[in-house]
């Protein structure tokens, strides 16, 4: 299960850069993501067969940007791609005057040890 590729392809149609861990470009609105946890959740014959990846997706946008429509789109796209329905936390970073919207969700699939 290639979660990185799935997140990138799922959110690319929004038109904002999507990066794993850190975005170093010049766009003022962009998306990053990271793993909260990544573990086997089912075993058979003493081997992992199902992995679960718990991720956070972060939308960063200027403080003046109305992010509500994009928030709904991200949530829906992740869910349609097979992730659990994301919980969302909206933050405002006063130091940078940036909206920071955090989506938490997970997905499970065949263990990486089984795909190799």
C-alpha positions in Angstrom: 0.0 0.0 0.0 1.7 3.2 -1.2 0.0 5.8 1.0 2.3 8.6 -0.1 1.3 8.2 -3.7 -2.4 7.8 -2.9 -2.4 11.1 -0.9 -0.6 12.9 -3.6 -2.8 11.7 -6.5 -6.0 12.1 -4.4 -5.3 15.8 -3.6 -3.4 16.9 -6.8 -6.6 17.8 -8.6 -7.2 20.6 -6.1 -4.4 22.6 -7.8 -2.2 23.2 -4.8 1.3 21.7 -4.2 1.2 18.4 -2.1 4.3 17.4 -0.3 5.3 14.7 2.2 6.5 16.3 5.5 7.8 19.6 4.2 6.9 22.0 1.3 9.8 24.3 0.3 8.2 26.0 -2.8 6.9 29.5 -3.1 3.1 28.9 -3.2 1.2 30.5 -0.3 -1.5 27.8 -0.3 -0.2 24.2 -0.1 -0.7 20.8 1.5 1.7 18.6 3.4 1.1 15.3 5.1 2.8 13.1 7.7 2.3 9.8 9.4 1.0 9.8 13.0 1.4 6.0 13.2 2.0 3.1 10.8 1.6 -0.4 12.1 0.3 -3.9 11.4 -3.2 -4.5 12.7 -3.9 -8.1 11.6 -1.6 -11.1 11.6 -1.8 -14.7 10.2 0.8 -17.4 10.7 2.8 -15.0 12.9 3.2 -12.5 10.0 1.6 -9.1 9.5 -1.1 -9.2 6.7 -2.9 -5.9 7.2 -1.2 -2.6 7.9 -2.9 0.7 9.0 -1.5 4.1 8.3 -2.7 6.9 10.4 -2.0 10.2 8.7 -2.3 13.9 9.2 -2.9 16.2 6.1 -2.2 19.9 6.6 -3.6 22.7 4.5 -1.7 25.9 4.9 -3.2 29.1 3.4 -2.9 32.9 4.0 -5.1 34.2 6.9 -7.3 36.0 4.4 -8.0 32.8 2.4 -11.5 31.4 2.8 -10.6 27.8 3.2 -14.0 26.3 4.0 -14.7 25.1 0.5 -11.2 23.6 0.1 -11.6 21.9 3.6 -14.8 20.2 2.4 -13.1 19.1 -0.8 -10.1 17.6 1.0 -12.2 15.8 3.5 -14.5 14.3 0.7 -11.6 13.4 -1.6 -9.7 11.5 1.2 -12.9 9.6 2.2 -13.6 8.7 -1.4 -10.1 7.4 -1.8 -10.6 4.9 1.0 -9.5 6.8 4.1 -11.6 6.9 7.2 -13.8 10.1 7.3 -11.3 12.7 8.5 -11.6 14.7 11.7 -10.6 18.3 11.1 -9.0 20.9 13.4 -8.7 24.5 12.1 -6.0 26.6 13.5 -4.7 30.2 13.0 -1.0 30.8 13.3 -0.7 34.3 14.6 3.1 34.6 14.0 2.8 33.9 10.3 -0.9 35.0 9.8 -1.6 31.6 8.3 -4.6 29.3 8.4 -3.5 25.8 9.3 -6.2 23.1 8.8 -5.3 19.6 10.1 -7.1 16.4 8.8 -6.6 13.2 10.7 -7.6 9.9 9.1 -6.4 6.4 8.4 -6.4 3.7 5.8 -5.6 0.0 5.9 -4.5 -2.5 3.3 -2.2 -5.4 2.6 0.9 -5.4 4.7 4.0 -4.2 3.0 5.7 -7.5 3.9 3.0 -9.2 1.8 3.3 -6.9 -1.2 7.1 -7.4 -1.5 
